[in-house]
């Protein structure tokens, strides 16, 4: 009984002390002037505004909320959260493989000239680093150290400084006729396409000699098998770039013949995607029958798709009806079979890469295409539209048909994108990869599907607006807001007092 009375006495003492503290705090609030409330609300508005600006900048640059990212990355593990990585995430990462751009420009004759004129760097460090890895994979082999010129070029492909690479190529040519040295000079030192073509013609002679020697020795051991593989890659690369030089210099028929011969001579090297170069050249010649023949071979369900394949197929279907297409007439009488086929082809292409129409319709400005692209991403859309916009303009009414029908694709695709309609669901990792491939300094990366604003941006926007309104009202009506603040504190004090009295008098 005594212990219960002692406990009750301690409880009453605690409640009394708590009541005195609340009373002192309420008296302190009553002594505050309106200037204090103006400063308080103004400072709160300023801080929340700065947080809002930073969150918005971070979201536009990286596509996510900084507060959310920090919470998931650092706070969640401390609180015992588990990262639920599903198999679909791993599959989407596999879909986000970066590919060599089949129509990539020449670094010296085109990319560097753009830099000289505009002062902008069209290529990102990530893109150039991928090119360096490609060069080391295609143009080097394990036996390079046995040949002095190839040993020099092996180091040159790893060199980051362009001038050091060019100097190494000249050094290799002083030792012998080295095909890879000619390639490097044609790609990076030549300032015009004509100069690049001359160097590639010299590279063909050296490359064919090495290829013939490797063919004779390929069955003598594993070392010679790697040699023939490297020499084949070098020769195919040279001939393909020579064909691209002819195309850029206006000799399109010659370029088509060179590409066809190359595809017949090396039919298994599909990794270079030479058929996409061929399609673009045939479209330039307006040889639509041959374009259809190439599509019949490569637009197969078992083969990987690309924007070039899908949109070229759509262009051919649109060409059959676009010159007479009228949206008003189609809405009255309905779509004919040919028009329906064209619309379905456009919907198929847009589902594969939804970024392309804005560039073809010139709703978004083009930049120079990168050396690598991400299929179904903004980088692939830029690369396709950069070379194929002229072919769409050449077909009368094709862009008008695209303008009237492309947005209808999104009504057919489930949302959220848990599954696709004709293709696999659109991968969620394209935005991150495209931000690495494209120069975001002067290009706004196209994002699909459009991301909703993160909660923390909406929260900070509301907080900033609310505190700014309070600061404005306190500044304009200081006496009224002071009375309001005192009334709130008085209400809080009376509520606290009543709760303390209820606790101190138990039933």
Secondary structure, DSSP 8 states (H G I E B T S, - for coil): -HHHHHHHHHHHHHHHHHHHHHHHHHHHHHH--HHHHHHHHHHHHHHHHHHHHHHHHHHHHHSS-HHHHHIIIIIHHHTT------HHHHHHHHHT-EEE-TT---IIIIIHHHHHHH----S-HHHHHHHHHHHHHHH--TTGGGSHHHHHHHHHHH---HHHHHHHHHHHHHHS--HHHHHHIIIII--SHHHHHHHHHHHHHHHHHHHHHHHHHGGG-HHHHHHHHHHHHHHHHHHHHHHHHHHHTT-HHHHHHHHHHHHHHTTT-GGG-HHHHHHHHHHHTT-HHHHHHHHHHHS-TTS---HHHHHHHHHHHHHTTGGG--HHHHHHH---HHHHHHHHHHHHHHHH-TTHHHHHTTSS------SEEETTSHHHHHHHHHHHHHHHHHSTTHHHHHHHHGGGGGGTS-SS-SS-SSSS---TTHHHHHHHHS-TTT-----SS-----HHHHHHHHHHHHHHHHHHHHHH-HHHHHHHHHHHHHHHHHHHHHHHHHHHS--
